[in-house]
């Protein structure tokens, strides 16, 4: 029997040393300031310091690798700087400060502020003998170009959607709203990530109480790292037990402009290709940008189809299980005979059959989403055709149940913003329909209605303008009035009845 080999001691992995403490301000001694910056950045390898000497004055450019446009920097500052004569360091600093034509230019005195700006793509210029730094915006990091929206597809209108850089997203909004009426308010969140946020609102239309409440909730965030604007959603919502979200999302800049004109606030984050909209109402899930470029009567028809699809996707499987199990007398005899024949040929109870096939459907949908698009489409087609046909042929699942699932799945895609709560409620209604029949479904619907009515989106009832009833706002709920009527007066969100804004 072999003896255990002696264990080699693992090398100690001590944490990186803390940066040297001090007042955190530049000293004017170039080497000392550079050493302090490196220590505060834990000597990260992508912090680049490029030395330059101009007329005997030592200068150092501090930047993050891959985040600065070197061509822009060379044309705007380096070439003009090297072609001039300066008596001393302060003269060099003054010339750069007054002459360099780049984006944002500001004076910074503290190490931490320099690092925070440099890590967002700014360039810091340190001059020996000057106890401050010039920080200029010469960002040049790669990013995804503007593309068509994926979730909010439209037939007419703009094809632009938000992308990851927040500056580019704000530019798309400003191109559509060429007035000072739309204000951009920048914030930071995340104690480590220092992620940029921007509140977009119309100072003339927004409720000051709403604006203060949104600021207060965002300032409560205590997370170290914020990587997506969805991290903020729980802080903006009032009731965590509500099934439906009180915060809207959009990837379209034109939708943001329209919502801002109604007194809402849009929240954009650097690195996230969509925006949050607050307050958000339940009826807005059934509105799309195409509704306002169509004829009113056709827009009303599409709205009706969306409301019908919402109830079909949520209730149809549960109603089918409840009626076939407990209330077969309400069905026509021919239909009842077909359903009974299909149920008799399958080995599982109808409720279990519905749960199994819906569970399989959710698996296929998730697989199609996570896989690459060509493979994901293939998985969806194979799952729908092969597995469905094989299950019916083998007698595991009845043909009526396959039709119910197919109609439910198609209906759920009509209102994609409500897919998450509808998917959960669908399973709940199947269980209730299989155990308590139509009575349980009716009670669950009543409880769901109470839950929706109790929801309050930042001071505005979630069910407004239907409940409490606001007649002047009903022109864009179930039907859409013509633009001559809609354009007379914009309905602000704080004008809804029952709100406290």
C-alpha positions in Angstrom: 0.0 0.0 0.0 1.4 3.3 -1.1 1.9 6.0 1.5 0.4 9.4 0.8 2.8 11.8 -0.8 3.7 14.8 1.3 1.5 17.7 0.4 3.3 20.7 -1.2 2.3 23.8 0.7 0.3 26.2 -1.5 1.8 29.7 -2.0 0.2 32.2 0.2 -2.3 34.4 -1.7 -2.3 37.6 0.2 -4.7 40.4 -0.9 -3.2 43.3 -2.9 -1.8 46.0 -0.7 -4.1 49.0 0.0 -3.1 52.2 -1.7 -1.1 54.6 0.3 -3.3 56.9 2.5 -3.1 60.6 2.2 -5.1 63.6 1.3 -5.6 62.2 -2.2 -4.6 65.4 -4.1 -2.0 65.9 -6.7 1.3 67.2 -5.5 2.8 68.6 -8.7 5.8 66.1 -8.4 5.3 64.0 -11.5 6.9 60.8 -10.3 5.2 60.9 -7.0 1.8 61.5 -8.6 2.3 58.7 -11.1 3.3 56.3 -8.3 0.2 57.2 -6.3 -2.1 56.7 -9.3 -0.6 53.2 -10.0 -1.0 52.2 -6.3 -4.6 53.4 -6.2 -5.2 51.3 -9.4 -3.5 48.3 -7.7 -0.8 48.4 -10.5 -3.3 47.2 -13.1 -1.5 46.3 -16.3 -3.9 48.2 -18.6 -3.2 51.6 -17.0 -0.8 53.2 -19.5 1.4 56.2 -18.7 3.1 57.8 -21.8 5.9 60.3 -21.1 6.5 63.3 -23.3 9.1 66.1 -23.0 8.2 69.5 -24.4 10.9 72.3 -24.1 12.5 70.4 -21.2 9.1 70.1 -19.4 8.1 66.6 -18.5 4.5 65.6 -19.3 2.8 62.3 -18.8 -0.4 61.1 -20.5 -2.5 58.6 -18.4 -5.0 56.4 -20.1 -6.6 53.0 -20.1 -5.5 50.6 -22.9 -7.9 50.4 -25.8 -10.2 53.2 -24.5 -8.7 56.3 -26.1 -8.8 57.4 -29.8 -5.0 57.9 -30.4 -5.6 59.5 -33.8 -7.9 62.2 -32.3 -5.4 62.7 -29.5 -2.5 63.1 -31.9 -4.3 65.7 -34.1 -5.9 67.7 -31.3 -3.0 67.9 -28.9 0.2 66.1 -29.5 1.2 67.6 -32.9 0.4 71.2 -32.0 2.0 70.8 -28.6 5.3 69.6 -30.0 5.5 72.4 -32.5 5.5 75.2 -29.9 7.9 76.7 -27.4 7.1 77.1 -23.7 9.1 78.6 -20.9 7.9 76.3 -18.1 5.4 73.7 -17.0 2.5 76.1 -16.0 2.8 77.7 -19.5 2.4 74.2 -21.1 -0.5 73.4 -18.9 -2.3 76.7 -19.7 -1.8 76.2 -23.4 -3.3 72.7 -23.3 -6.2 73.9 -21.1 -7.1 76.8 -23.4 -6.2 75.4 -26.9 -6.9 71.7 -27.0 -10.0 71.1 -29.1 -11.5 67.8 -27.9 -14.7 66.7 -26.2 -15.1 67.4 -22.4 -12.1 69.2 -20.9 -11.9 69.7 -17.1 -9.4 70.4 -14.4 -9.1 67.6 -11.7 -7.1 67.8 -8.5 -7.6 64.4 -6.9 -6.2 60.9 -7.7 -9.5 59.0 -7.3 -11.4 61.4 -9.6 -8.6 61.1 -12.2 -8.8 57.3 -12.1 -12.6 57.3 -12.3 -12.6 59.4 -15.4 -9.7 57.6 -17.0 -11.5 54.3 -16.6 -14.4 55.6 -18.6 -12.1 56.5 -21.6 -10.9 60.0 -20.6 -7.2 61.0 -21.0 -5.4 62.7 -18.0 -2.5 65.0 -18.7 0.0 65.5 -15.8 2.6 68.3 -16.1 5.6 68.3 -13.8 5.4 71.2 -11.4 1.6 71.7 -11.7 -0.6 70.3 -8.9 -3.6 69.6 -11.1 -4.5 67.5 -14.1 -6.3 68.2 -17.4 -8.8 65.5 -18.2 -10.2 65.4 -21.7 -12.7 63.2 -23.5 -11.0 61.4 -26.4 -12.8 58.1 -26.0 -12.2 55.6 -28.8 -13.2 52.2 -27.5 -15.1 49.8 -29.9 -18.8 49.4 -29.6 -21.7 47.8 -31.4 -23.2 49.9 -34.1 -26.8 51.1 -34.2 -29.1 48.3 -35.3 -32.8 47.5 -35.6 -34.7 46.7 -32.4 -35.0 43.0 -31.6 -38.0 43.0 -29.3 -40.0 46.0 -30.4 -40.2 45.3 -34.2 -42.3 47.8 -36.2 -43.6 48.0 -39.7 -43.2 51.7 -40.2 -41.1 54.4 -38.5 -37.6 54.5 -37.3 -35.4 51.3 -37.4 -33.0 52.6 -34.8 -32.6 51.0 -31.3 -30.4 51.8 -28.4 -26.8 50.5 -28.2 -24.4 50.1 -25.3 -22.6 53.6 -25.1 -24.8 56.0 -23.2 -23.5 59.0 -25.1 -24.6 57.6 -28.4 -28.1 56.7 -26.9 -28.5 60.3 -25.6 -27.5 61.6 -29.0 -30.3 59.6 -30.6 -32.8 61.1 -28.2 -31.5 64.7 -28.7 -31.7 64.3 -32.5 -35.5 63.7 -32.0 -36.0 66.4 -29.4 -34.2 69.5 -30.5 -35.2 71.8 -27.6 -34.1 72.4 -24.1 -37.4 70.9 -22.9 -35.7 67.5 -22.6 -33.1 67.4 -19.8 -30.4 64.9 -19.2 -29.3 64.5 -15.6 -26.2 62.3 -15.1 -25.7 60.2 -12.0 -23.3 57.4 -10.9 -24.2 54.1 -9.2 -22.1 51.2 -7.9 -19.3 52.0 -5.4 -16.8 49.9 -7.4 -18.2 50.1 -11.0 -19.1 53.8 -11.0 -21.6 53.1 -13.7 -23.1 56.1 -15.4 -26.8 56.7 -15.2 -28.9 59.3 -17.0 -32.4 60.5 -16.1 -34.2 61.8 -19.1 -37.2 64.0 -18.5 -39.1 67.1 -19.5 -38.9 69.7 -16.7 -42.1 71.3 -17.9 -44.1 68.1 -17.8 -42.6 66.0 -15.1 -44.0 66.0 -11.5 -41.3 67.4 -9.1 -42.5 64.9 -6.5 -42.0 62.0 -8.9 -38.5 63.3 -9.8 -37.5 63.6 -6.2 -38.8 60.1 -5.4 -36.9 58.5 -8.3 -33.7 60.3 -7.2 -34.2 59.1 -3.6 -34.8 55.5 -4.7 -31.7 55.5 -6.9 -29.6 57.0 -4.2 -30.6 54.1 -1.9 -28.7 51.6 -4.0 -25.8 50.1 -2.0 -24.4 47.6 -4.6 -20.7 47.6 -5.4 -21.2 46.7 -9.0 -24.1 47.6 -11.3 -23.7 46.0 -14.8 -27.3 46.3 -16.2 -30.1 48.8 -15.8 -32.3 45.9 -14.8 -30.4 45.9 -11.4 -32.3 49.1 -10.6 -35.8 47.7 -11.2 -36.4 46.3 -7.7 -35.4 49.7 -6.2 -37.9 51.5 -8.4 -40.8 49.1 -7.8 -43.0 49.6 -4.7 -44.5 46.1 -4.0 -42.1 43.2 -4.4 -45.0 40.6 -4.4 -46.7 42.2 -7.4 -46.8 39.8 -10.4 -46.6 42.6 -13.0 -43.7 45.0 -13.3 -44.3 48.6 -12.4 -41.3 49.6 -14.5 -41.4 49.7 -18.3 -38.6 48.9 -20.7 -37.9 50.0 -24.2 -35.1 49.8 -26.7 -36.4 52.5 -29.0 -35.4 56.2 -28.7 -38.6 57.4 -30.3 -40.6 55.6 -27.5 -38.5 57.3 -24.9 -39.2 60.7 -26.4 -43.0 60.0 -26.5 -43.0 58.9 -22.9 -41.0 61.8 -21.7 -43.5 64.2 -23.2 -46.2 62.6 -21.0 -44.3 63.5 -17.8 -42.5 60.2 -17.4 -38.8 59.6 -16.6 -36.5 57.5 -18.7 -33.5 55.9 -17.1 -30.5 55.0 -19.3 -27.3 53.3 -18.2 -23.9 53.1 -19.9 -23.5 49.6 -21.2 -27.2 48.7 -21.5 -29.1 48.8 -24.8 -32.5 49.6 -23.4 -34.1 52.2 -21.1 -36.4 52.0 -18.1 -39.6 54.0 -18.0 -41.3 55.2 -14.8 -44.2 55.3 -14.0 -45.5 52.5 -16.1 -49.2 51.5 -16.5 -50.7 48.1 -17.2 -52.4 49.3 -20.4 -49.0 50.3 -21.9 -48.2 46.6 -22.4 -50.7 46.6 -25.2 -49.5 49.7 -27.0 -46.9 49.7 -29.7 -45.3 52.4 -31.8 -47.0 51.1 -34.9 -50.4 51.9 -33.4 -49.8 55.6 -34.0 -48.8 55.3 -37.7 -51.9 53.2 -38.6 -55.5 54.2 -39.2 -57.4 54.4 -35.9 -59.9 51.7 -36.7 -57.1 49.2 -37.6 -55.1 50.2 -34.5 -58.3 49.5 -32.4 -58.6 46.0 -34.0 -54.9 45.2 -33.2 -55.5 46.4 -29.6 -58.5 44.0 -29.3 -56.3 41.2 -30.6 -53.6 41.9 -28.1 -56.1 41.9 -25.1 -57.6 38.7 -26.4 -54.2 37.1 -26.9 -53.3 38.0 -23.3 -56.3 36.2 -21.9 -55.9 33.2 -24.2 -52.2 32.7 -23.4 -53.0 32.9 -19.6 -56.3 31.1 -19.3 -56.8 28.7 -22.2 -54.9 25.6 -20.9 -56.5 26.0 -17.4 -60.0 26.4 -18.9 -59.5 23.4 -21.1 -58.4 21.2 -18.2 -61.2 22.5 -16.0 -64.0 22.1 -18.5 -62.8 18.6 -19.7 -62.4 17.4 -16.2 -65.2 18.9 -14.1 -67.7 20.6 -16.5 -68.0 18.4 -19.7 -71.7 19.3 -19.9 -70.9 22.8 -21.3 -69.2 21.3 -24.4 -71.0 20.3 -27.6 -71.5 16.6 -27.9 -69.2 16.2 -31.0 -66.4 18.1 -29.3 -66.8 16.3 -26.1 -66.6 12.9 -27.9 -63.3 13.9 -29.6 -61.8 15.2 -26.3 -62.9 12.1 -24.4 -61.4 9.8 -27.1 -58.1 11.6 -26.9 -58.0 11.6 -23.1 -58.9 7.9 -23.0 -56.0 7.0 -25.3 -53.4 8.8 -23.1 -51.9 7.3 -19.9 -51.9 10.5 -17.8 -54.6 12.6 -16.3 -55.5 15.7 -18.3 -53.9 18.1 -15.7 -50.7 16.2 -15.6 -50.7 16.0 -19.4 -51.0 19.8 -19.6 -48.3 20.4 -17.1 -45.9 18.0 -18.9 -46.3 19.5 -22.4 -46.1 23.1 -21.1 -43.0 22.2 -19.2 -41.5 20.7 -22.4 -42.5 23.8 -24.3 -40.7 26.1 -21.8 -37.6 24.0 -22.1 -37.6 24.2 -25.9 -38.2 28.0 -25.8 -35.4 28.6 -23.3 -33.0 26.4 -25.4 -34.0 28.3 -28.5 -33.2 31.6 -26.8 -29.8 30.6 -25.3 -28.4 28.8 -28.3 -27.0 30.7 -31.4 -29.8 31.9 -33.6 -29.4 29.3 -36.5 -29.2 26.4 -34.0 -31.9 27.9 -31.8 -34.3 28.0 -34.7 -33.5 24.5 -35.6 -34.1 23.3 -32.0 -37.5 25.1 -32.0 -38.6 23.5 -35.3 -37.3 20.0 -34.3 -39.0 20.3 -30.9 -42.3 21.4 -32.3 -42.5 18.9 -35.2 -40.6 15.9 -34.1 -41.4 15.8 -30.3 -45.0 16.9 -30.7 -45.8 14.4 -33.5 -44.0 11.6 -31.8 -45.8 12.3 -28.5 -49.2 12.2 -30.2 -48.3 9.1 -32.3 -47.1 7.2 -29.2 -50.3 8.1 -27.3 -48.5 10.1 -24.6 -50.3 13.3 -25.3 -53.6 13.9 -27.1 -54.1 15.9 -30.2 -56.4 18.5 -28.6 -53.8 19.3 -26.0 -51.1 19.9 -28.7 -53.5 22.4 -30.4 -54.1 24.1 -27.1 -50.4 24.5 -26.4 -49.7 25.8 -29.9 -52.5 28.4 -29.7 -51.3 29.4 -26.2 -47.7 29.8 -27.4 -48.6 31.9 -30.4 -50.8 34.1 -28.3 -48.1 34.7 -25.7 -45.8 36.2 -28.4 -48.4 38.9 -29.2 -47.7 40.7 -25.9 -44.0 39.9 -25.3 -43.7 42.3 -22.4 -46.1 40.2 -20.3 -44.6 36.8 -21.1 -43.0 36.3 -17.6 -46.1 36.8 -15.5 -48.3 35.0 -18.0 -46.0 31.9 -18.0 -46.2 31.7 -14.2 -50.0 32.3 -14.1 -50.5 29.7 -16.9 -49.2 26.9 -14.7 -51.2 28.2 -11.7 -54.4 28.1 -13.7 -53.7 24.6 -14.9 -53.3 23.4 -11.4 -56.4 25.2 -10.2 -58.4 24.0 -13.2 -57.4 20.4 -12.6 -58.2 20.5 -8.9 -61.0 22.9 -8.3 -62.5 23.5 -11.8 -64.0 26.7 -13.0 -64.7 27.9 -9.5 -61.0 27.9 -8.6 -60.1 29.8 -11.8 -62.8 32.4 -11.1 -61.5 32.9 -7.5 -57.9 33.1 -8.8 -58.9 35.7 -11.4 -60.5 37.8 -8.7 -57.4 37.6 -6.5 -55.3 38.5 -9.6 -57.5 41.5 -10.2 -57.1 42.6 -6.6 -53.3 42.2 -6.9 -53.2 44.4 -10.0 -55.5 47.1 -8.5 -53.3 47.3 -5.3 -50.2 48.0 -7.4 -49.1 51.6 -7.4 -46.4 52.7 -9.8 -44.6 55.6 -8.1 -47.7 57.4 -7.0 -49.9 56.4 -10.0 -52.4 53.5 -9.9 -51.2 50.7 -12.1 -54.7 50.2 -13.6 -55.1 53.9 -14.5 -56.9 55.3 -16.5 -59.4 52.4 -16.3 -59.5 52.3 -12.5 -59.8 55.0 -11.2 -61.6 56.0 -14.3 -60.1 59.0 -16.1 -62.3 59.8 -19.2 -59.9 62.2 -20.9 -57.2 59.4 -20.9 -59.4 56.7 -22.4 -58.8 57.9 -25.9 -55.7 55.7 -26.1 -56.6 52.6 -24.1 -58.9 50.2 -25.9 -59.1 52.2 -29.0 -56.8 55.0 -30.4 -58.3 58.3 -31.2 -57.2 60.2 -34.3 -54.2 62.5 -34.2 -56.4 65.6 -34.4 -57.9 64.6 -31.1 -54.7 63.3 -29.5 -52.7 66.3 -30.6 -54.9 68.9 -28.9 -53.5 68.3 -25.4 -50.9 65.9 -24.1 -52.2 63.8 -21.2 -49.6 63.9 -18.4 -49.1 61.0 -16.1 -49.7 63.1 -13.0 -53.2 64.0 -14.3 -54.5 60.5 -13.8 -57.2 60.1 -11.1 -56.2 58.4 -7.9 -52.5 59.5 -8.1 -50.7 61.5 -5.5 -48.1 63.2 -7.7 
